[in-house]
Structure formats: C-alpha cells, structure tokens
Amino acid sequence: MNATSSEFKRLIFPLLAFALLVGAGVALILWSNHVLVSAKRQLATVSAERARNTERLMRIADEEREVKEKIAVYRQLTALGILGRERRLEWADSIKRIRAQRGLIDLRYRVAPQKPLVSVPGKPGTIDFYASTMKVNVALLHEEDLFGFLTDLRASGNAYYAVRRCTLSRTGVPPTAASLAARLNAECDIDLITIVDQGAKS
C-alpha cells in the first residue's frame, strides 16, 4: 500500500505536466483554428474588394472608351458642319461651286422649310434632328455627271445629304446635236439633315 502511494506521488508531477501539455496543445489547436478562420475571412474580404475594384476599373475603362468614341463622332460631325443651325448660304455656295467645277449645263434647286425628324430612340433629350428637303433639277450630258454632283455635294459638308429619290429622263436631243446639249434630265429630292443640341451654350 505504501509502495503504491509512493509511486502515485511520483506520478503526480508527470501527470500534471502531461495534463498541462495536453491543455496547451488543445489551446494551441483552437487558437490556430481561430487564426486560420480569421485569415480565411480576411482573404475572402480582400478577394471580394479586389473583385469590386477590378469591376470598377473595367467599368471606368468602358466609360472612357465610350466617351472617346463619342468625342470622335462629335469631331467628325463638327468637321462636316452637321452640328448646329442649318447653313443655307453655305449650301448655295457649294451648289454654285459644284456646278461650275462640273460644267453642268443647267441646275435649279429649291429648299423647303426645315422640319424636325422623328425622334431617334436613345438619343439625349436635348438633341434634335432636322431636315430641309431640297428639290434639284439638273441637266446632264451623261448619267455619271449626276453621281459626280451627288458625291461633291456630300463632300461639301454643312449638312448630311440623304438622297431620298432621283429620277432620270431623256431630253430627246438626238446624238448628232451639239455636244453641249443635255441628253438627260435628273430630278432629285435630297434631305439636308442637321443636328441641333438645344442644351448647348450659344
């Protein structure tokens, strides 16, 4: 009995040390697990924030590209003279110049009053499209003269020229007549389209 008690007394400290070590090990495992869960949570938060930042950067890049495209279109429209109020004096000068350069025998035209076009879906609220229909009657030596006239007219700017209708008819002048006599007559309806930003500062 005494030997067992003596042995038990000798085992007390090793058992206590073992218990302390087991407790410390369990505490270390629990602490490590807590640190791991916290680190995973922080990683998930950082990953989500990074994904949001990446999405924001992509959206900003898309918006920047869209703005650049719109600026490029705006500059093209400005260069063509399509933006702003209609320029009837410039139209008259352009037609006079084209007639002289092309050597057209006869060219008469009349521009109707300006009318608003049907609203374009998705356009900004302050942007309006207008068209003035120009009726043209031109005497031609050859049908290519008509194509040249229309090409020069579009290249002259000051509006967007949309050809609605063109009809060609023979004048009945025989081929043996003078070379400057018109063989064809063309009648065209051409819309001269301008874009006005009502919200722009004048």
C-alpha positions in Angstrom: 0.0 0.0 0.0 2.8 2.3 0.9 4.7 1.4 -2.3 1.6 2.2 -4.4 1.1 5.6 -2.6 4.8 6.3 -3.1 4.5 5.5 -6.8 1.4 7.6 -7.1 3.2 10.6 -5.5 6.0 10.2 -8.0 3.5 10.2 -10.9 1.6 13.3 -9.8 4.0 15.8 -11.4 4.4 13.9 -14.7 0.6 13.6 -14.9 0.1 17.2 -14.1 2.8 18.1 -16.7 1.0 15.8 -19.2 -2.3 17.4 -18.5 -0.8 20.9 -18.9 0.8 19.9 -22.1 -2.4 18.4 -23.5 -4.3 21.5 -22.4 -1.7 23.7 -24.0 -1.9 21.6 -27.2 -5.7 21.8 -27.3 -5.5 25.6 -26.7 -2.9 25.9 -29.4 -5.0 23.9 -31.8 -8.1 26.0 -31.0 -6.0 29.3 -31.4 -4.6 28.1 -34.7 -8.0 27.2 -35.9 -9.3 30.6 -34.9 -6.4 32.3 -36.7 -7.0 30.2 -39.8 -10.7 31.1 -39.9 -9.9 34.7 -39.3 -7.3 34.6 -42.1 -9.7 32.9 -44.5 -12.3 35.6 -43.6 -9.8 38.4 -44.3 -8.7 36.7 -47.5 -12.4 36.4 -48.7 -12.9 40.1 -47.8 -9.7 41.2 -49.7 -10.7 39.0 -52.7 -14.2 40.5 -52.8 -12.8 44.0 -52.5 -10.3 43.2 -55.3 -13.1 41.9 -57.5 -15.1 45.0 -56.9 -12.1 47.2 -57.7 -11.4 45.2 -60.8 -15.1 45.6 -61.9 -14.9 49.3 -61.2 -11.7 49.7 -63.2 -13.3 47.8 -66.1 -16.4 49.9 -65.9 -14.3 53.1 -65.9 -12.3 51.8 -68.9 -15.5 51.1 -70.8 -16.9 54.5 -69.9 -13.6 56.1 -71.0 -13.7 54.3 -74.3 -17.3 55.2 -74.9 -16.5 58.9 -74.2 -13.6 58.8 -76.6 -15.8 57.2 -79.3 -18.5 59.9 -78.7 -15.9 62.6 -78.9 -14.6 61.2 -82.2 -18.1 61.1 -83.6 -18.7 64.7 -82.4 -15.5 65.9 -84.0 -16.5 64.2 -87.3 -19.9 65.8 -87.2 -18.4 69.2 -86.4 -15.9 68.8 -89.3 -18.7 68.0 -91.7 -20.7 71.0 -90.4 -23.7 68.9 -89.5 -23.9 70.2 -85.9 -25.8 73.5 -85.3 -28.3 75.5 -87.2 -28.8 75.0 -90.9 -26.4 76.8 -93.3 -28.4 77.8 -96.3 -25.8 80.3 -97.6 -23.1 77.7 -97.5 -25.4 75.2 -99.3 -26.0 77.8 -102.1 -22.3 78.5 -102.4 -21.5 74.8 -102.5 -24.0 74.1 -105.3 -22.8 77.1 -107.3 -19.2 75.9 -107.0 -20.0 72.3 -107.9 -22.0 73.4 -110.9 -19.0 75.5 -112.1 -16.4 72.8 -111.4 -18.5 70.0 -113.1 -19.5 72.2 -116.0 -23.2 71.4 -115.6 -25.4 72.9 -118.3 -28.3 73.8 -116.1 -29.0 73.3 -112.4 -32.0 74.6 -110.5 -33.0 73.8 -106.9 -35.4 74.8 -104.2 -35.1 74.2 -100.4 -38.2 73.6 -98.5 -38.7 74.9 -94.9 -36.9 72.9 -92.2 -38.8 70.2 -90.4 -38.0 68.1 -87.3 -37.3 64.5 -87.9 -38.9 61.7 -85.9 -37.2 61.4 -82.6 -34.4 58.8 -82.5 -34.7 56.2 -79.7 -32.0 56.5 -77.1 -30.8 60.0 -78.1 -30.1 62.6 -75.4 -33.1 64.7 -74.5 -31.6 68.0 -75.8 -30.6 66.6 -79.2 -32.9 67.2 -82.2 -32.6 66.2 -85.8 -33.9 68.5 -88.6 -34.2 68.1 -92.3 -34.8 70.5 -95.1 -35.8 68.8 -98.4 -34.0 70.2 -101.4 -35.6 69.6 -104.8 -33.0 69.6 -107.6 -33.4 69.7 -111.3 -30.2 69.3 -113.3 -29.5 68.9 -117.0 -26.8 66.3 -117.7 -24.6 65.2 -120.6 -24.2 61.8 -119.0 -25.5 59.9 -116.0 -22.1 60.0 -114.4 -22.5 63.7 -114.1 -25.3 63.1 -111.6 -23.1 60.7 -109.5 -20.3 63.3 -109.5 -22.7 66.1 -108.4 -24.1 64.0 -105.5 -20.6 62.9 -104.5 -19.4 66.5 -104.5 -22.5 67.7 -102.6 -21.9 65.2 -99.8 -18.2 66.1 -99.6 -19.0 69.8 -99.3 -20.3 69.3 -95.7 -22.6 71.8 -93.9 -25.2 69.1 -93.6 -25.7 65.4 -94.0 -27.1 64.9 -97.5 -29.5 62.0 -97.7 -30.8 61.3 -101.2 -34.5 60.2 -101.0 -35.2 60.0 -104.7 -33.6 60.6 -108.1 -35.3 60.1 -111.5 -33.5 60.3 -114.8 -35.3 61.1 -118.1 -34.1 61.6 -121.6 -34.4 65.0 -123.1 -35.0 63.7 -126.6 -32.0 65.5 -128.1 -30.5 63.4 -130.9 -26.9 62.2 -130.6 -26.0 64.2 -133.6 -26.8 67.5 -131.9 -24.3 69.9 -130.4 -22.0 68.2 -127.8 -23.1 70.7 -125.1 -26.8 69.9 -125.4 -28.2 68.0 -122.4 -29.1 64.4 -123.2 -30.6 63.7 -119.7 -32.6 65.5 -117.1 -32.4 64.5 -113.4 -34.9 65.3 -110.7 -33.9 64.6 -107.1 -35.3 65.0 -103.6 -32.4 65.4 -101.1 -32.8 65.8 -97.3 -30.3 68.2 -95.8 -30.0 67.0 -92.2 -28.6 68.9 -89.3 -28.3 68.1 -85.6 -29.1 70.7 -83.0 -28.2 70.4 -79.3 -30.8 72.6 -77.6 -28.9 72.4 -74.4 -25.6 73.6 -75.8 -24.5 77.1 -74.8 -24.7 79.5 -77.7 
